[in-house]
Amino acid sequence: HEFGHALHDMLGRTELISTCGTNTKTDFVELPSQILEEWLWDKDVLQMCSSHIQTGAVLPDAIIERMIKAKNAFRGIEYMRQILLANYSLRLHSAPTRDLHVLYDELKNSYQPHLALLPQDYYYLGFGHLSHYNARYYGYLWSKVFALDVFEKIKQEGLLNPEVGKRYIQAIIGRGGSQDPNHMLQNFLQRQPTQDAFFRNIGLDGN
């Protein structure tokens, strides 16, 4: 994830430093980082960079399949948590006089009623995004939808294909915040972005 941010900065090709790399819209800045998260879940990439400590054998297909299933096992809970935190940041910044704990308790019971909230659970006190992302924590899930759309496009042409990598740099991460994200996405995808890849990623492809 963080290496995706690093690449975003290192591969910036803008005229002004103020629009280079991660100096882009907050609800778009998490796209490159979340694209890179997907790379190591690809079977071919995993087998290329893994080996048994003694035999040197790559990870077997069966183990990789189990790893992917384990990764997706609690995806619904994780996304509900992200929605909870996004809503918390929006509600808190729109009504800053609300009691922090009461608001968190209300949303926790609404979005995760199956998980007990301990009275001493003050998670929000360490929720750093409340200050430097303000009300825009929703940008993580918003960016995730676009990230999976772009990743799927890259994967179709080959994750290690230098030509598609070059186009990705030229169209998206090299542009930083110098262009509208909607324009960058359309330029790379050659179409309007959709949420289809996101739904496929969580097993909701409509079939």
MOJO-V369771 format. One record per pair of residues at least 24 apart in sequence whose C-alpha atoms are under 6 Angstrom apart, sorted by the first residue. I is the first residue (numbers start at 1). J is the second residue. D is the distance in Angstrom with one decimal. If there is no record, write none. Layout:
i: {I I}
j: {J J}
d: {D D}
//
This chain:
i: {1 1 1 4 4 4 5 8 11 12 13 14 19 19 19 20 21 23 24 24 27 28 30 31 31 35 35 86 86 89 90 93 145 145 148 148 149}
j: {33 34 37 32 33 36 33 173 174 174 174 175 176 177 178 176 176 177 176 177 139 143 143 143 147 147 151 137 138 135 135 135 195 198 197 198 197}
d: {4.5 5.9 5.4 5.3 3.9 5.6 5.3 5.3 5.5 4.2 4.8 5.9 5.7 4.6 5.3 4.6 4.3 5.5 5.7 3.8 3.9 5.4 5.7 5.0 5.0 5.1 5.8 5.0 4.5 4.8 4.7 5.8 5.8 5.3 5.7 5.8 5.2}
//
